[in-house]
Amino acid sequence: MTANKPPVLTLSAGPVQSYPNVLQAMARPIGYDFDPSFQAFYEETALECGRAMRQDEPALILQAEPAVAIEAAAASLISADDVVLNLASGVYGKGFGYWSARYHKSMVEIEVPFNDAISPAAVEAALRDHPEISVVSVVHHDTPSGTLNPIVDIGRLVADHGALLIVDAVSSFGGMDIHPADCHADIFITGPGKCLGGTPGITFVAVSQAAWEHMEDNSAAPRASALSYLDWRNSWSRSAPFPFTPSTAEVCGLAEAVDHYFREGAEEVWRRHALTARACREGLKASGATLWAAREEIASPTTTAIAVPDGLKDTDIFDVARRDYGVVFSLGRGATAGKLMRIGHMGPTAEPAYALIAVAAMAGAMRKLGFPADVGKGIEAALAVIDNQE
Ligand SMILES: *Cc1c(COP(=O)(O)O)cnc(C)c1O
């Protein structure tokens, strides 16, 4: 396969494949944002996004990919009086601290190696040692590591402490059983572009009453800015107009992605994500690969990461899998670049059949490069998981 021919199959951990019905929805005629039918559609979409997150209130929809919405959360929520506890178990968790630094008074950080997870005991100790902590930030699934943090336990501690909790659930929501109330999140950020099988250019957020009040009291919270949460709150009517043009096509895609989730049934969606990841992990381990996660319990059901074997180069594995099998995987990113390879199980690719292809292509590419991968054993192990489900 030549470099300028698209791959046969993209198994990346974001951006991911979109469902065809989502892409079709994005081709609808563009509505004028002051047209009552578009405003009603936008409001209904915000309500549906809220319902998907098990909230009665409409979600906040932001017209940008989720990294912007996370930066905007820092800008809107964190005031010059806030002391932030930043939890860093990966590239995104670490990165939030740099955004926070523009706004906060000071920061306490807990950092663990990027193949590990934040321990609730460490959070408890930090909150005890620093009663002044007023905002806590955590990433649920730090995608460049493929690892999960125990946000339900962390959220309970933060709620007891009385601080506000920001959760980046961009690559976990929709792929597993997690909602804002489960982890006492005050700002819970996600989007259609990962596990919901939509496109990456739009975000939806659950915001608690306490977080809205904190933003209203924050005199430095941006207004008339792409980083403003307050501007976009319930802004879909003539009396509260959109501050800027909404991403109309992306809104159509978002609505369809959330509909798709409801039609299929959340539990069924979570089930196939978990099954695909389990088949992939068992297959890769049986082939001789080493999981990146320090413990299998923290390996995400939406991404599988393996360590690059000694003597091999990540980009060589990528190139061979693409050239010879037509399969594209994700590389590491930032601090994990060069150290791991990732397989996304998100949206349409969270299907067990893709675990078989992933194991064959990953182990096959590593074997071609001189690593003694047992491809047959890997495929048998993945099949055994799929055959023995339930
Ligand atoms: C995909 C993702 C985002 C969105 O940011 P990008 O840099 O555009 O990928 C944010 N947080 C996490 C954990 C993600 O996986």
The ligand as a Gaussian input file, in Angstrom:
#p B3LYP/6-31G(d) Opt

LIG

0 1
 C       -9.253000      13.051000      22.269000
 C       -9.065000      13.599000      23.631000
 C       -9.174000      14.976000      23.879000
 C       -9.384000      15.950000      22.745000
 O       -8.195000      16.512000      22.413000
 P       -7.262000      16.242000      21.153000
 O       -5.942000      16.752000      21.556000
 O       -7.853000      16.965000      20.027000
 O       -7.223000      14.768000      20.877000
 C       -9.056000      15.407000      25.171000
 N       -8.838000      14.547000      26.188000
 C       -8.694000      13.238000      26.002000
 C       -8.432000      12.340000      27.164000
 C       -8.826000      12.720000      24.702000
 O       -8.704000      11.402000      24.488000

